[in-house]
Amino acid sequence: MSEKVLMKGNEAIAEAALRSGCRHYFGYPITPQTELTAYMAKRLPKMEGGVFLQAESEISAINMVYGVAGTGKRVMTSSSSPGISLKQEGISYIAGSDLPAVIVNVQRGGPGLGGIQPSQSDYFQATKGGGHGDYHLIVLAPSSVQEMADLTSLAFDLADKYRCPAMLLADGTMGQMMEPVVLPEPKTGTVEKPWAVTGTQMKREHNIINSLYLSPEVLEKTNFERYKRYETIQEKEVRYESYLMDDADYCIVAFGIAARVAKNAITALRNQGLKVGLIRPITLWPFPSKAIREAADKVKGFVSVELSMGQMIEDVRLAEECRRPVLLCNRAGGMIPNVDMVISSINALKNQVEGGR
Amino acid sequence: MSLRRAEVSFRSYAFLWDMDMKRVTLFCGHYGSGKTNIAVNYALDLRSRGLEVTLADLDIVNPYFRSKDSTAELEKAKVKVIALPFANSSVDLPALPSEAYSLVQDRSRYAVLDIGGDDRGAYALGRFVPYILEENDYEMIYVVNFYRPLTETVDQALEVMGEIESACGLKFTSVINNSNLGAETTLDTVRKTADKVSELCRRSSLPLFATTAEKSIAEGDMMPLKLQKRPFEA
């Protein structure tokens, strides 16, 4: 095991990407993820086969990612909310061409140009498409600097395995905070990529990377085939943390920085005698619906803690199938819910549940 | 008005300053090496010895975690704070304050300069360098944390040091070993870096100004630091 180092979340993503065999990065700086771009600028030119390019725009960066992904090389881009919006067309093309790539969104407040403080308000964009057409991204939500590193490695592996783009959905606090981290051991992808455009050497048919299908029958077929793969992902790749759920009467659902606030609130609430637990989705897509559906049989209600106007709460409600009340505890625009707010929400839920009886 | 000279010996620090303190102290180093925390602590330390001190937040790199975060504490202690006009406004606009010239022109006060990380941060110093060189009463301290990934080795730390000197046109005069692992730091964490910082000092021909540690764990010669609280910490 390697020694611990002290890193910013953004740096941890960059170093983990390099250790996962990523030698191609294309991006455009934007606060609060710029350290990631700066780190790549410093490290990649010194590495064998390393290419760092600050593109003239986010649109151009994502299309460079599209190009390199077609060659089967591990490739990454990163940005923050407004920049990720600009990349959506390219992300849809990458998904439509069945290519692996890793996209990092260190979210900030929106909509529009918004602000530079942390947010989780790109949840819909990340998990419900963002770009046009029928597709999904695998969406991973780190909650510590250690997970920024670990989930970056996982994102590359899953993207290769399922031939689809994967997104790391972090936020400004995760990107900026410094914590000790054990970096993953260096490795490269082991997945064979016979589809990659690497030159035929006159020994095989041409591989073609494409998302254009003028025959609707063929385009429909590719969509159905892709959704078969999505079903496998939903079966096999759901990840979440279950925290103090065994005896819980109330369940908080929260990811990223909100989950850390929730854990502090749970400690305080348990000291007051209230049994509260947490389900922390680590994959936002595929969403841990089954875990929440099962929790709904045991708990009296849910609170969704979010740095948005309430986005994940829709998936919580879909998952628990209207069995229990689901309240929202939220701040938006770059503000973070605090422990007291979460405690108040649980008390409000308790009153609602007990008052209704 | 002439400068009231400090006649202090920092007995808590490894390097004994029985000589006169320099009027201008600059903290430079790798991004995230801990310059801001040290600058704030150092300014408060000078002030606690009854000296007139100005702390300047000249970080043009990072819009978060700045000296200005400690303005209330600094101003309560009567340390004058000069910050970028847009610091902590969420406007990511690295403009230098016009007031900053008073740092080099008003020689009646001690000046502590918190400079942004790496060579990119050090560029901001350029315009002040002719004044600093002319006065020739400065200490430029290289802050290093050997647990930061781009300054993990002595070679890497020397490389960053050289880049900063080239960018700003000033040479370092001493080194602070600020090696730490954040909340997981123990005395052992700090002690393990003693060999590295000795080698860094030997190869750069610079004296060790101090080795730091958070005040609850600092011992002996170490410079004790009170850490700034971060807004998202519960």
Interface residues (C-beta under 8 A of the other chain):
Chain A: K4 V5 L6 M7 K8 E11 E15 T31 P32 E35 A38 Y39 K42 G115 I116 Q117 P118 T173 Q176 M177 M178 E179 P180 L183 I257 R260 V261 N264 G334 I336 N338 V339
Chain B: Y31 G32 P63 Y64 F65 S90 D92 N145 Y147 R148 P149 L150 E152 N180 L181 G182 A183 E184 R230 F232 A234
